[in-house]
């Protein structure tokens, strides 16, 4: 049986926005990616900014042919889930970044906390192609901000590269801020006198922190490389990127602190659980010891021996009850004094 032919989805379906910028201003009208690039090269000035969301291999191949992207770079886009990196293909820079988003949830539930995605940016002499994977981290706000700042757009595709990198790092800061509140709440509950917080949510939070660290930390090297002198990015853009790198360093250190704090909290929770179990066992043991006294005495006098004189005395029954009460009271006092009860 022959396989069904694959339906080709037009490239325009994957394009979120496509615009031409000349002298820091967006040209009016709607452009296809091919028409936009032709317009820029016919004018000899300006650049194209194309945004795509999860293109398939056919759509990405079409974009690559139009903008002259290297086949290895296209392969990286299609495979996805790469570590953050920056590579140069002739006069085109490719930058891969991991995006993150905070997922609202209940504090005491085991659920996803940090959602991750991927952003791949191609910056050439007269174009920027931004490919986004994931349902979060849309770039409409970044585009709007840049369009209101023509002076920055005059710096060319490098300005867009910086703006996107700055936006991604700012999202790291926002997620870290929300996680800091959550870590503080967990720490407060762990050390409260009567807390009943289970260990599982703490393990989940620690796992999500580890995932966040894996997404965020590797971006340090690409940002550092882009901040060094090169002939593809203007000097002013490199200065901005060094500032982004400083913010990224602060976020990375904060995430590392979270990881260490949660490790300590997990140990504290486990230790507190062990202490509580020991306390419960002491209470159970004390109760068993108190209950064993009347059980033992009743067992002795329940053996039905003939020669037990006190069984035939009038004072025998009250004497045994009194003995049971005194011994149980004595044990209760001893256990309370030793804080077993």
Protein Blocks (a to p, Z undefined) as FASTA:
>chain_A
ZZdddddddfklmpmbdcddeehiacedjddfklmmmmmmmnopajdddddehiafklmm
mmmmmnopafklmmmmmngoiacddddehjaccddddddddddddfkbccdfbdcddddd
dddfkbccdddedjehiaklmmmmmmmmmklmmnojmlmmmmmmmmmmmmmmmmmmmmmm
mmmmmmmmmmpmbbcbdfklmmmmmmmmmmmmmmmmmmmmmmmmmmpccfkbcfklmmmm
mmmmmmmmmmmmmmmmmmmmmmmmmmmmmmmmmmmmmmmmmmmmmmmmmmmmmmmmmmmm
mnopablfklmpfklmmmmmmmmmmmmmmmmmmmmmnopZZ
